[in-house]
Amino acid sequence: MVMKKPPQFKGSTMQVETPTCIFCGKGGWVTVPIAGYNAWRDGAFIQNALPQLTPGQREQLINGTHDECFNKNIPED
């Protein structure tokens, strides 16, 4: 992932720029705890490192897909 802007820090959290969404073509930001982000970056499973995030937020960190875009474009069975 190529970040356009460096993470923005605020206390024990940081805002991380996410990749471009394949559906809408826009980027985004997710606020994460610094310790959890570092654990994920160092190899921990994202659901273990950042359990306080929603599955949609974790997916956005991984591949940029916004939760709203996913739900709009991938209907449930």
Summary of the structure (lengths in Angstrom):
residues: 77
radius of gyration: 12.7
end to end distance: 31.4
largest distance: 41.7
contacts: 184
relative contact order: 0.19
helix: 36%
strand: 19%
